[in-house]
């Protein structure tokens, strides 16, 4: 038996649920300099604004500890860097249960402040980031006091602490360039005849080597392996002016390539041996493929610390880069430089959890990615466009060429083949959700959740899924409790879990539990493992070797793992397939419908880098049939939706701009099914009366409704403004009604790789320069294509409590306000377009076809859900098509608009069974609306020429087309993709001008052309109509022959 661990103090357990917070980080050893520490007593190095006072207890090393309860007050520390180096940045503050989540901002830090929860981990150094400083450079760090009720005294504001800041040198300045040596190896000069291979052509002239494919070209100068990229004959990326490749030994500056020799070429690739300025070598393989090129670089010396590839800088704009490109306030990622980028690399543990280096340059028809689980190098600025891996090998560097659809298709194929797997989305998670933490905070239990969900439903808020993220496990004495890996051990807060699940299922709601792949370590390893609370998971994991091992083959101890916040934890080994299968099998013991994956980890503090640490667990749970909300992943998403970093009113106004940018950065990175987290974040204590927060919540709800996934927490009916309550309910009901449309777009994204669910405008309209910088805190024109038929432009950002209008840019095309029916021809900017609370900020365009379920709006009304309807708007051009995927993910319905008239009297709707379908015309928008049955296709046609949707081509009568004659006729029949469709014809009917019909014999040749003989009647001239039908009587198409 294992000994019961000692009781933990209360503060240790204040890390509950989904709150990001600072953690204890072991100090990194200083490389050459002493730590620089600044406190309020350091002369000239500390200043304040607002209201601050001395705390009762002293801070670090007896220095004064300051505190403030006044939101907006700031404390600033100033340091002059003693040497050019990279420094770990840490803060020290006094412990208190009333401490707040606060914002730290510093010189050269992230675009948005770093949030640290001072309620935990006080009286110790807390690393919050790192920074490179030049010798003599002035560095400042500022903490800003935040608002919220104190835990012990709710009528008082929370406390923000200010005490000490530490800069600890962890790496000296880069080695001088001269240390790279002066290797003067000359690049060979070669003139050779062009070589042709199935996928590319290879030519050599002088020092230049050219690989050319279909529409793309890679030109390589052997001098420095300087390579440039061309697409459709135009330059997409110029060569870097110095070198295209760099190698670095650990702790030293990278050295440039100086010369390359082409060593071999065949149908698979072209190979080079590259020499660098320090005499080191690397083998480079260039692998051409369909609309892409893969560069594989392997250093000859396995001790090489990094491999980098680069083209010229100045490639502005650029989009993507996952959380690296999203945790800022401008969707344009140009200007980013991070040469040590990896998953969960900060003490907050929430900022960098979706790792991607995919970068798209829409106007250049170019994208790039380096796929690796190692630490990565990324630079997209004026100096270079660089990708790299901090290790001796880089095999996953790819460049993609072509239009946006082609680029994203190829990226999805490459990503999949590299083992980064996307999962087919599930319908449920694209409906409206509920997260108990946002509604109830620490007061979550079976009864409170049941009551809250019941009220949501009674008040007309449709819910499809519910998250219980934490606290469903057993509790012991004091603060002892279980974890998400307690596997089936429900605690006293959930006395009847089967009844809890039944309540949800009876209301059509699926249950998701929090999932984390950490296990409490044994007391001998500094952990608090207690089988009565934690189950047997730790014991079995040790016995079977399921945990990540240390150098001695024993379970490696990780500390901290943020949540659950205990002294030591073990982690499932993601590379051990048996371990993953075991974890998935044991997770079934909870009996949940799915999981909110929320693994919290500090890679920096634990000196452990694995970008795909969580990917295998997510894939395993998804393959087991579970609904998956993903938070941690590298490149792919093994789930339906991807949650962005926590949103919260208390994060401050600037974080609202980051919220939208973060979601769109995911979409640009090829993962468009973003979930912008709980509306309002944590409980808003004064929501009943605080007008600013009420407006924020309402705007947040509408922004979330225009996103692929949304969820509620804060209960909107607490607001004392009925109009705002109604507006939030309208947002929820709209999202629920259009869930079939949203899901169909998500399936299209999964199947094509193109981010259809939410397409950033620069990706949707790559040739329109006016869309490139709209999504930014400066412009606040947050717009995206929401599926193929909607442009949405929710009013959101730092000014949610005051703004009532936004400039809205509509690109080229026809657009219609979805509510008012007002039409616009783009490109056009709608200046100060009004958005009163509750306005649906959507414009119909693109294909102009939507599907929706009116019965899903209100769970309490008499309209049954499941009656799917299509709406075809007058902006749909003839031939526009939309494919609806049913909720089972399989049955498809293709809806095609072939009509030229929009008058109800001039239109007919027919399904693929040949049946005429009843329809109505919306009096406001003029949209044609009709019911849709899964698996049937529909065509809207002009009433005088109703047809199914195939096209007759190349009609060739033989001889004079006159009355009283047999006229041989041949014609082709193609579907909407242009493919021959003649084999589907089983009947050809002739209709004479007098209405007489005659069935015609026909045959089909080996070209799929149909041959028949028109029988014209004596004395009956005019238009003879030839109709072709399928075996089930469907009218496929028709054409007219003029008979004289």
N, C-alpha and C positions, 0 to 999 in steps of 0.2 A: 504494500500500500504506500501511496505517496503521502507525505505529511501535508496537512492543511497549511496553506501559506499564511503568514501574519497578516493582520488587518491592514488595509491601505488607508491613507488619509483621504478625506473627502475631496480635496482638490484633484487627486489623481483621476477621479471618475467624472470630472466635469467635462470630459472630452466626448460626451455622448453624441450619438446620432451623426449628423452630417456637417458638423462645424469644423472648418479648417483652423488649424492653430499652429503656433510655434512649438518646437520640440527641442529636447536636450540633444546637443550635438557635441561629440568629443572634439576637443580643440585639435586643429591641424598643427603639426609641428612647424614652427617657423623655419624658413630656409636660411635666412641670413640676418634677420633683423628682429629686435624685440617688439612685442606688441605695443601699439599705441593706444592708450586708454584716455578718454575724455569724459569728465564728469561735470556737474554744475559748478564745482569749485575750481575747475581749470581756468585760469585767467584768460579772458578774451576768447574762449572757445565754446561758450554756451549762451544762448539767448532764448527769450520767450515772447509770445504774444498771448493776449487773453488773460485768463485768471488761473494762477498756479499757487500752490502752498507747499510748505515743507511737510512731509509725512512724519509720523511718529518714530518709525524705525529707520535707521540709516541704511544706505544702499551698499554698493560694492566698495569693499575696503574702507568702510566707515564714511563714505562720501554722502552728501545730502541727497535724499530721495524726494523728488517733487511729484505732485499729483494735481490733477485737475478734474472737476466735474462739469466743466463748461464746454459744450460741443464747439468745435472750431478753434479752440485754443491750440497753439503750437509750441513745441520746444525744438530747438535746432542746435546741433553740435557741429563744430567746424574743426577740421584737421588738415594739416599740411603734410602730404606724403613724404616720408623721409627718404624713400628710394623708389625707383621705377620697378614696379612689381605688381603681381596680383595679390590681393588681400582678401581674406575671409572677413566678412562683416558680421559682427555680433552685437547684441544689445543685452543690457542687464536691467531688471526692474524688480521691485518688491512684489512678493506674492500677496494676492488677496482674491477671495471669491467674488468680490464686487468689481474686479478689473474687467475691462471691455476688450472687444476686438478693435484694434486700432490700425491706422494706416501709417506705414513708413515709406518715405520717398527720399531718394538720394541721388547725388551726382552720378550720371551715367547709368542709373538704374532702369527698371522696366518703365514702359510708357504709363502704366497705371500703378498706383501705390500698392505695395506689398502688405497684405492684411495678416496681422499676427494676433492671436488670441492671448491677451495677457492674463486671462483667468487661469491659465495653467502654466506650469513650469517656471514659476518665479524664483527669485533668489539664486539664479544661475545664469551663466552666459547662454544666449540663444543665437545661433547662427541664422541670419535671415537672407544672406546672399553673398555674392563676391563681386569684386570690382578690380579692374586694372587701372592703376594710377601712375602717372609720370612723376619723377622726382620733383618736388616743389609744387605739385598741383594741389590746389585747394579743394578739399572734399567737404560737402555738407550733407547732413542727414536730418530730416525733420519728421517728428511724430505729430499727428493731428488727433485731437480728442474727438471721440464720437459720442453719439446719443443713444439712449436706451435706459430702461429702468434697472436699477441695481437689484441684485438678487436678494440681499438681506433687507433692503429698505426700498421698495419699489417706487416710493414717491420721490426718491433722490435719483440723480443721474448716475450712470456707471462711472467708474474711475479710469482715467488714463494715467499711466505712470511714466516718469522720465527720470532716468538715473545715469547710466553709463553706456558708452559706445566704445567698441574695440575694433581696431584694424590689426589683423594678424597676417604678416607676410607669409604666403604659402609657396610662392614661386618667384624667383628673381626675374629680372628683365630678360627678354629674349637674347640669345647669344648674338654677337655682332655678325653681320652678313659675311665678313671676312672669314669666319670660322667654317663657312661652307666650302672653302677652298677655291682653287682657281683652275679646276680641270678644264683643259682647252681642247678636249676631243672635238674634232670637226665632223659635222654632219656630212655624210657621203652625198655626192652628186650623181643622180641616176636618171637616164633617159631610156624608157622602155616602152614597148608597144602595149597598148591597152589590153588588159585581161578582162574577159567577161565571165561572170559567174551567174547562177540562176537568180540571186537576190541583189547583186550589185556589180558595178564595173570598177576596176582598179586601174589607175593611170599614174605614171611617175615621170616628172619633168624637173630636172635640176634637183633642188632640195625639197620640192613639193610632192606630196602624195595625195591623191584624191580618191575617195570612195563615194560613188554616186549610186543612188537607188531611185525608186519611183518618186520623183518630186523632191528629193533631198540630196544634199551633198555634204560630205565632211572633208575639208581640205586641211592637211597636216603639213606644217613646215618642220622638216627634220631638225632644224635649228631650234632647240628648246621645246620640241614637241608642241609647238604653238598651233592650235587647231581652231578653225572657224566652222560655222554651221550655216548652210544656205537652205532655204525652203522655197520651192517654186521659182527658182532663179534669183531670188533676192536674199541679201544677207540677213540672217536671223541673229547671229552672234559673231562678233568679230574676234579674232585671236587675241589672247592676252598679250600685251606689249612685251612682256619679259619671258614668260614660260607658261606652258599649258599644264605642266605637272610639277609637283613638289613632293619631296620626302623630308621627314624630320626624324631625328633620333629623340628619344624621350627627354623632355626638358630643354630642348634646343630649338632654335628657329628653323623653319623649313628651308631646304636648299632647292634651287631651281634645276629643272632639266636643262641640259646643254646640247645634247645630240641624240638622235634616234636612228637606228638601223632597221630597215625592214628585213625580217628574217624569214618569213614564209607567208604564203597567201594561198587559200583554197576556197572552196564553196562555203565553208563555215565561217571563216574569219581571215583577218590580216593581222600578223603578229610583228611586234617590234621589240628590240632591245634598246632601252633608254639609259643613257649615262647622265648622272647629276654632277653638279659643280663640286661636290665633295668626293667624287670618284665612286660613289655608290651606284648600284644599278637596279633596274626593275624591268620585268617583263610586262608588256602591254599587249592585250588582245582586243581588237576592234571587231565586234560581232554585228554585222548588218542584219536587219530583220524588216518585217513589214512596218513601214512608217516609223522606224526607230533604230537606234544604234546603242549597243551596250559596250562600254569601256571597262575592261577588267585589268586592274593594275596589281601586280604582286612584287613586292620588294625582295631582292635577293637575300637581304639580311633580315632574318626573322625578328631582330631586336628593333626594327624600325618603329618609331612611335606614332607616325601618322602618314597618310597618303592623301594627297589633295589634287584635284583637277580643276582648272579654271579657264574661262574665256574672259573677254574684256568686261569691264564694268559699264555702268551707265544704262543698264537694261531696265528702264523705268517706263511703265509700271510692271509690278509682279504681284502675284497672288498665290495664296496657299500657306504652306508651312505649318499646318496644324495649330497646336497651341502656341508655338513660337510666333507664328504670324497672326494669331488671334488674340493673344493677351496684350492688346494695344488698342488704340482708338482710331486706327486708320486701316481699312482693308488692304490698301496698297502696302505690300510688305517691303517695298524698296527701302533700303537703309539698314536692314537687319544684318548684324554680324555677330555670330556666336560660334566660336571655334571649339567649344566643348559642350555640345548640346546632347542631352539624354533625358530619359524619363524621370520624373519626380526628383528633379535636381535642386530642390529648395526646401527649406525648413517648413514652409507653408504646406507642402505636399499636394497642392491642388492646382498649381498653375500650369505645369507641363506634364500632363498625363496622357494626352493624345499626341504621339510623336509622329511627325511626318516631315520629310524634306521635299515633298512634291511641290514644285513651283511652276506656275503656268504664266506664260507671256503671251496673252491672247493676240495682240496686234502683230506679233512676230510669227505666229503659227508654230510655237515652240513651247516645250515643257521639259523639265528635268526632274530627276529624283535619284537619290542614292539610298538603296535598301540595305539596312544593317541593324543588328541589335546592339552594336557597339556605340560608344560615344562618337558623335558626328560633328563635322565642321560645316557651317553654313555661312555664306557671305553673299549678299545681294546689294551692292552699293556702287558708288562711282569708281572704286578701285578695282573691283573684281566681281565676277559672278562665279562663285566657288562652291563646290561640294567635296566633302572628304570624309574619311573614316580614321579615327584615332587608333590605329593598329597597322600591322604590316601588309594588309591586303584590302583592296577595295574591288569587289567583284560585282557590286550591284548598282553601278552608275549607268543610268539610261537617259538618252535624249529622245524626245518624241516629236514628230513632225506632222503637220497637216491642219485641217480644220479642227474645231473644238471637239466635235463628235468623234473624230478619228483618234485624236490625242487621248481622250479619256477612255475610249475603248481599248487602245493599246496599253495604256497604263494599267487598266484593270486586268488585262491578260498577263502582263508581266508580273504584276503584284501577286496574282493568284499562283503563277508558276513558281514564284519564289517562296511560297508557303504562307503568305499573308492573305488569309481567306475571309471574304465577306460572307455573311449569311443572308439567306432570303428573308426579307422582312415579314413580320407577322402583323395581321390586320389590327389586332387589339391595341397595340401600343401607339397607333396613330389616332386613337380617340382621346377623349379628355380623361386625365388622370387625377389622382389625389395622393399627396404625400403627408402622412400623419405628423411628421416633425414640423412641417410648416404650419399646421393647424393647431397642434397641441404641445409642441416643444417636449419638455421632459415629462409631461403628464399623459404620455401615450400608454394605453392599455386596451384590452379587448372592449371594455364598456365605453370608454371615451371615444374610441375610433368608431364603434358602431353607432353611437349617438351622432357624431359629427357627420358621418357618411349619410346617415338617414336624413339629417337636416338638409344636406346638399341636395339629395334626391327630391325631398319634399318641396324644396324651393326652386325646382326646375333646372338644376344643374346636372346634365348627363355625365355619368362616370363610367368608364370602361375598365379602369385598372386602379388598384390601390397599392401603395408602398408602405410597408412597415419596416423601417430600415434598421432598427435596433431595439434592444430591451425586451425581446420576446423570449429570451433565454432565462435560466434560473438565476435567482439572487440568493446570496448567502448572508452571513452576518456582517454588519458594518457595510462596507462598500464592495465587498466581494460579489462577483457576478460572472456569468458565462459569456460566451461569444457566439458569433455567427457559425463557428465551427464546432458548436456543442451538439450538432446533428440530432435534431428531433427532440431535444430536451426543452420543451416549452416551460416557461416559468409561471409563477403565481399571478403575474399580471394578465396572463391569458389562460384562465382556468379551464376553458373548454375550446381548444383550438379547432376541433371539428365543427363546432357550432359557429365559430367565427368564420371559417371558410364557407360554410353553408349559407350564412347570411349574405356574404358577398356574392356567391354563385347564384343564389336565388334572385339577386338583383342584376344579374348579367355582368358581374364585376370579377376580374381576375386579381389574384393576390400575388404580389411580388415581395420577397423578403430581401433584406440587405445581405450581400455576400462578400466575404473577404477571405483570402486564402492563407491567413495567418493562424498559428496555433500557439497557445501559451507554453513557454519553455518550462522545463523542470526547475524546481527550486535550486538544484545544484548548479544550474546554468544561470541563476539569477532571476528565474521566472516565478510565476505564481500558480502553476498548474495545479488544479484541484479536480479530480475526476467527477466529484459530485456536482460540480458546476460546469465543467468543460467537457464532460464525457470522456470516452476512451480514445479520442482522436489523436492526442499527443502520444499516448503509449503505443498505439498501433502504428502511427507514422514512424516512430523511432524503430520499432521492431522490424518493420518492412522496408526501411530505408527510403521513405517517401519524401523526406525533407532535403533541401539544399544542404550540401555537406561542406565542411571546412577542409583545410589541407590535411587534417588527420583522419578524414573519413567520418567524422562525427557530425551530428546536426549543427549547422552553423547558427550562431545566435545573432539575431538582428535586434538592435536597439537604437532608437525607438522605431516602432512601426505605427506611430501616431494614433491609430484606433484599431483595436483597443489599446489604450495607452498604458502598457505595463513595462516593466523593466526589461524583459527579454521575450522574444518570440521566435518561433521557427516558421519557415515558409515552405509551401509545397514546391517541389522541384519541377519546373515546367517542362523540362526535357525528359522526365521520367514518365513514359506513357502509362505505366501501371499506376503511378501515383495520381495522375490526372483522372484516370478511370475510377480509381478508388474515391477520390474527392467527389466526383460527379455522382457515383452510386450512393455515397453516404448523404449527399445533399438531398436525395429523394426522401430521406426520413422526415424532412420538414413538411412534405406534402404540399409545397407551394406550387403555383402555376408558373412562376418565373422568379427572376432575381434582379435586383438593382446592384450591379457590381460596383463596389466602392472601395477597392483596396487602397489604403493610405500608407505611404512609404516615403522614406527620405533616402534616396540613392546616394546623395552626397555624404551624409553623416555616416552611412553604413559602408561607404567605399565599395558600392556594388552597382554595376551598370548592366542592365538588361532591358532594352526598350520594350521587348515583347514578353516581359515577365508574366503578364496576366493573359496574353492572347490564348494560350492553350486551355486555360480554365474556362474562359468565355466560350471558346469553340466547343469544348466538351459539354458544357451545360446547354448550349444552343442545340447541339446534335442530339441531346437527350430530350428534345422537345420542349424546352423551357423558353418562356418569354425572357428576352435579355435586354436590359438597359445597360449599356456599356459606358464606362468612364475611362478606364485605362486600356490603351491599346497602341500598337505600333502599326501605322500605315493602313490597316484594314479594320473592320468592325464586325466582330462575330456576334451580332445581335441586331435588333431592329432599329434602335435609336442610340444616339451618342450624346451624353449629357455634357454640357459645358461647365466650366468652373462655377462654383456656387454663386448665385446672385442673391443679393440681400439689400434691403433699403439702407442698412447701416454701413454698407460699403461706400456710400457716398454717390453724389450725382455723376461723377465721371465714370463710374463703373457701369452705368446704364448704356453709355456709348460703347463700352467694351463688350457688353452682352451681345449686341447685334453683330459687331465685327467678328467676335469669336465664332458665332454660328456660321457666318458666311465664309470665314476662313476655312472651317471644316468642309463646307461645300466646295470651295475652290480646290481643296486638297483631295477631292474625289469622294467625300463622305458627307452627303447632303442631308441626312436624316437627323439633324441636330435637335436637341431638346434643351431649351433655354432655362431649365431648372424651375423650381417651384415659384409660382407667381408671388412676388413680394418677399421670398426668402423666409427667414425666421419669423416668428410671431412678431407682429407690429403692436407693441403694447398699447399705444393710444390711437389705434385705428378708428375708434368710435368718433373721435372729435378732431383729429389732426387733418385738416383739409389738404395739406401738401402731400401727406402720405396716402390719403384716399385717392387723389388724382394720380399719384405714381402707381398705385395698385391697379387702377382702371386702365391706364395706358399700358402697363405691363401685361395685363390680361389680353388686350387687343393685339399687342405685338406677338404674344405667345400663340394666339389663335391663328395668326398668319404664319406660324412656324410648323414644321412637320409634326411636332409633338408638344403637348402642353399639359400642365397639371396645376391644381389648386392646393393651397395649404391654408393661408389666412382666410378666414371665413368672410366673404364679401358683405354679407348682411349685417356685420357689425358696424359698417359705415352708417352714419346718420343722414346720408344724402341718398334718397331713394333712386334718383336718376343715375347715380354712379353704380349703385347695386344692379340696376337694370342693365346698364352698359356692360358690366362684367358678365352677367348672365347671358346677354346677347352674344358676347364673344365666345363663351363656352358652347352655346347652342349652334352658332354658325360653324365652329370647328367640327362639332359632332355631325352636323348635317352633311358637311363636305368631306367627311372621313373617307368615303369611297373614292373620291377624286384624288385626295392626298395619297391614299394607299396605292392607287394605280400608278401614280407618278413614282412612288418609292420602288415599286416592282420594276418599272422601266429603268430606273437608276441602277438597280441590281443587275438587270439583264444586259444593259448597254455600257455601264461604267460612267455614262454622262450624268452629271448631277441634276437630274430633272426635278427632284422633289423641291429643291430650293436652288435656283441657278443664279449666282451673282451676275449682275448685268454686264460686267466686262467679259464674262464667259458667254452669256447669251447673245451679246451684241459686240463681238470682238473688233469690228471695224468702226465703231462709233466712239470717237475720243471723248465725247461728252459724258460717258458713263463711268469713266475710269476713276474718278476721285469723289464720287457722290457719297459713298459709304464711309464717312469719317466724322469725327467729333466736330470738325470745323464746319462741314456742310450740313450734316444731319439729314441728308436725303437717303434714308435707309430704305432701299428698294431692292426687290429681287423678283425673279419669275418663280411663281409658286405653282409648279407643274407647267404644262405647255400652254395653258390658256389664261393664266392670271398673272398680272403684275401687281404686287402688293407694295404699299408704301406707308407702313404704320408710323404714326407720330411717336417717336421715342428718343430718348437721350437725356442729357443732364437737365433739360428744361421742361420735364414732363408736368411740373406743377403750374406752369405759366403758359406754355405755347398752346395755341388753338388752331394753327395752320402750318403748312409746310409747302415749300416749292416742290412740285412733283414733275419729274422729267419722264416723258413718254417717248420712247425711241420710234423709229420708222415703223409704220403700220397703222392699222385702225384699232381704236380703243374705245371702250364704253365703261362708264362708271357703273358698277354692278348693281348699285341701289337706285340711282336716279335715271339711268338710261342715257345720260348725256354722252354724246359721241365726240371723239377727238381724232384728228389725223396727225400722226407723228412724223417727224420729230417735232416736239413742242414741249415747252416748260409751262406748267400751270402754276402761275405765281400765287403764293399764299393761298393754296387750295385749302379750303376750310375742312377741319376734321373735328367736329364737335364730339363729345364723349359718346361712344356707341356707334359712331360711323364706321361701316365696314370699309377699310382703306384698300379696296381692290378694284382693278380695271381689267375687264375682259378683253383679251386680244389673242394673238397667236393663232391657235387652231380654232378658238372661239367656242369650244364645246366643253361643257362641264357635266359631271354626274354627281348626284346628291341624294340623300335619304331624309326627306322632311320629317319622317316619323321618329328619327333619332334625336331631334332637337330637345324635346321636353320629356323626361321620364314619367311625368305625371299626367300627360294629356291623353286623349282618346285615340290619337293617331299612332298606329302600329309601326314600329321600325321594320326595316327590311324591304320596303317598297321603293326600289331604286328608280330614280327618274333622271332623264337626260335633259339638258337645256342647251339648245343650239342657238347662239346669239347672231344677230345680223352682221357682226364683224367677221364671221366665218367665211372664208373665200371658197368658191366651188372647188371641191376635191379635198377640203380639210377633213382630217381623220383623227379620231381619238380612240384609243384602246382602253377599255375599262377592265380591270382585273377584279374578279369577285372576291369576297372576304375569305374564301377558302384558298386563295392564292393560285388557283388553277384555271377555272372557267374564265373565258374571255368574251367580251362583246366589243365589236368594232363598230363605231358610229361614224358615218360618212355624210358630209353635207355636199350634195351635188346640185342643189337648187340654185336658181338665179333670181327667183322672186321670194319675197318675205311676206307676202299676203297669204293669210291662212286659206283663202279660197283657191290659191294657185299652187298649193303644196300637197304632197302626199308622202307619208312615212310608211315604209314597208320593212318587215323583218325578213330574216333569211329563210323563214318557212314559206314565204310568199304571201304572208298575211298583211293586210293593211292595218296600220296601228292608229288608234285614236290619239289625237294630240290637241294641245291648246296653245294659244299665243299669249305670252305675258303682256298685259296692257301697258306696262311701264317700259320694259326693255325691248319688247318685240321678239323675245326669244321663243323658239318653238320647243315645247316641253311635252314629253311623253314617257311612259313607263318602260323600263328596261328589264328583260329577263336574262339572267346569267346564261351565257353560252350562245345566245342569239345575237346576230349582227343586224345593224339597222342602217338604212339609207334614206335621207331626206332628198326628194326629187321634185322637180316641177311637175304639176299635176298632168300636164299634157304629154309628159314623157317619163312616166314612172319606171325606174329600173333599179336593178340591184346594185350595180357598182363595178361591173366589168366594162371594158372599153373595146369597141369595134375599131379595127385599124385596117388600112390598106384594102378597101373594098374595090374589087375589080370586076365589073360586068364585062361579058364578052359579046361583041356584036352590037347591033343597034338596039337601044332600049325603047321599044315601041310596043303598042298594044297588040294583042292576039299573037303572042310569040313566046316561045320558051327561051328565057334569057339565062345562060349560065353565069353564075356569080361565085366568086371566091372571096373570102375575107379572113382576117385574123381576129383573135380575141385575146386580150391581155388583162391581167389583174392590175391592182394599183401599184405594184412594184415594177410593172412592165414585163413580167414573166408571162409566157404563153399560157393560155387557159382554155384552149379549144377542147381539150379532152373532157372537160366537165359538161359539155353540151350533149343533151339527149333528145332534144326536140327543136325543130325550126318551123316557125309558123309564119305564113304570109297573110297580111291584112291588106285588102284592096281598098281603094278610095271609097267604094260604096259600102264598106264594112264587111264584105264577104271574106271569110278566113279559109285558108287551105294549109294543111300540114304538108311540108316539103320533105322529100327524101334528101339525105346529105351523107357525106363521108368526110373523114378527117385524114389529112396526109401526114407524112412523117415530119413535116414542119409545123404541125399543129394548126394548119390552115384548114378552114372548113369550105367544102365545095357543095353547092346546091344549084337548083335550077328554078328561077323565078317564073311563075306561070301567069303572064299578064292576060287580062280578059279583053275580048273584042269590044272595042268602043269605050273601054273604061280607062281613060288616061288619068294622070295625076300622081300623087305620092303613094307608093306602095311601101308599107312598113314590114320589115323582116324582124321578127322577134325570136331570140334564142333563149331556151329554157333548160333548167337542170332536171334531174330525175325526179325530184320531189315537187316539181311544178314551179320552182322559183323562176321568176323572170330575170335573166342574167343581164341582158342588154338588148338594144335594138338599133337598127339603122334604117334610113329611108332611101329609096331609089326613085328618082323622078322618071316617070314613063310618059312618053309623048304619043 
